[in-house]
Amino acid sequence: MPERNQAQLSQLVEIILASQKYRHISADLVKRIGAAELEKGRKPKEAVKAAKKKLHQIAGAYLAEKPVYPAWLQTLKASIQSENPQDLKNACREILQQHASTRERLPILHDFYTNILDEVGPIHSVLDIACGFNPLTIPWMPLQNEFTYYACDIYDDLAGFLNSFIKLYQAKGEAWVCDVIYQAPKQEVDLALLLKAIPCLEQIDKSVGERLLDSVNARRLIVSFPIHSLGGKQKGMPKNYEARFYSLVEGKSWQIKRFEFDTELAFLITK
Ligand SMILES: C[S@@+](CC[C@H](N)C(=O)[O-])C[C@H]1O[C@@H](n2cnc3c(N)ncnc32)[C@H](O)[C@@H]1O
């Protein structure tokens, strides 16, 4: 990139990271999205606008309110110390409501994991890719008593919150900031989750879905897609996403099982 564009890119990154909405987003991701917009020949102001729009589409649109992680951690801590196991589920539910993707999973949460993982052997380790708030659904997952949970997304404040939750839960593992378009996670696990992430990631890079499915180091993967748009419209989405999914796994000798829920279309891949 020419020097003048480098300066424009640094400025674009600075402007975006200074905004309330995007200050916790991976600077590397902002840089990559910003560079792509400048390379299209956009003027700096337009490139900032276009990059913000992309960030909104792939992440910002899912978070309605400003997350209050310290307060949520206090609630989770109190519920974990309570003798009633239902208290923890209730606390998690409240927080899961605050992210559009897990909010629409709440009505199907119990069946989602029970049905999909019914015939799957013991799960000692999970990798949750582009996780959003989904690690808070751990209490519904049929995991072994001692398990390791890895989770990554693009927000550093979310990673901090999830690390505290994993610790509170006395599980092993970690959450970290990633850009899975640039680098796929390498952990070897029993189960990987790629929940409703492919349509977001493919807005930046059309080849990322196939790359992730190939490179993730897990024998089993749950891959899912939304049934409705964020605005609530269906617009033939399940049919289109199903076709997209089958095109991604075409030619692979993997076993595929399909599950349709009211709010989510899911596939279990066994490699
Ligand atoms: C539709 S949400 C799905 C969240 C979660 N998997 C679920 O189903 O509840 C898409 C998620 O992808 C994350 N994301 C977007 N681009 C990403 C990237 N390049 N690397 C990692 N995560 C990304 C967003 O921050 C957001 O949490």
The ligand as a Gaussian input file, in Angstrom:
#p B3LYP/6-31G(d) Opt

LIG

0 1
 C      -24.586000     -13.815000      14.118000
 S      -23.455000     -13.597000      15.401000
 C      -23.330000     -15.268000      16.007000
 C      -22.855000     -15.328000      17.435000
 C      -22.844000     -16.736000      18.044000
 N      -22.080000     -17.656000      17.266000
 C      -24.275000     -17.233000      18.190000
 O      -24.746000     -17.944000      17.327000
 O      -24.913000     -16.866000      19.171000
 C      -21.946000     -13.400000      14.542000
 C      -20.734000     -13.236000      15.457000
 O      -19.557000     -13.235000      14.660000
 C      -18.630000     -12.357000      15.240000
 N      -17.651000     -12.044000      14.182000
 C      -17.842000     -11.271000      13.081000
 N      -16.727000     -11.233000      12.338000
 C      -15.803000     -12.013000      12.946000
 C      -14.466000     -12.382000      12.658000
 N      -13.852000     -11.930000      11.555000
 N      -13.809000     -13.205000      13.519000
 C      -14.448000     -13.659000      14.627000
 N      -15.712000     -13.352000      14.959000
 C      -16.392000     -12.543000      14.138000
 C      -19.501000     -11.186000      15.690000
 O      -18.891000     -10.366000      16.639000
 C      -20.736000     -11.937000      16.237000
 O      -20.602000     -12.200000      17.615000

